């Protein structure tokens, strides 16, 4: 299927691993000019080599929590057609184990920095009367989980931010929507599952037992999430805005899994 993405300029925050990296690869295969942010130059250089020299990849060392980072990124990445807000891993744990600094960190990156970056690129896109912004959020925003209380709060907020702004952005030719991944086989998921396996079985190496209750007895892959993100950004999804596309094989409708 022709997605109409060739030569589109794409900016992906948090693009050095997991869903962000898979998304960068997927856009690159579609012939896009891909900009990736990461906090470490070494990670960005590794990603550029991994994707390969046949693709148009630009890297930006950037910690979105730092003052002035979003402005610098917006200045460095002119005429972006598609913004993928993917950065923003939040601290895990129930409320009794999460300190106020953890809350501030989660809110600063997942909400404040994302909204700030969105605002800067949204204004540019509105002037050009075209553009797509996709927020990669997480399904605990619709399936509240007390074991990841910070993400539950930040994700639900970003979902409503997406719905609200995406309902009026179309008046300016801009689409804004979100993808809500469920459990996805990233380094972060493995680390969380290892901690759970240590608590439950006394052995972190037994973490794979914990994903057996998931649909199809596995977590999703980063590439499965990336495929949805790329499709959502494409011309084949041109009448979709202000909505959430949940990619979790129905987990959000079941209640708690783990």
Helices and strands as residue ranges (DSSP letters): E 9-12, H 18-29, E 33-38, H 41-51, E 56-61, H 69-76, E 82-85, G 95-97, H 100-106, I 107-113, H 114-128, E 131-136, G 139-141, H 149-169, G 170-172, E 174-181, H 187-201, G 204-211, G 215-217, H 222-233, G 235-237, E 244-247, G 251-253
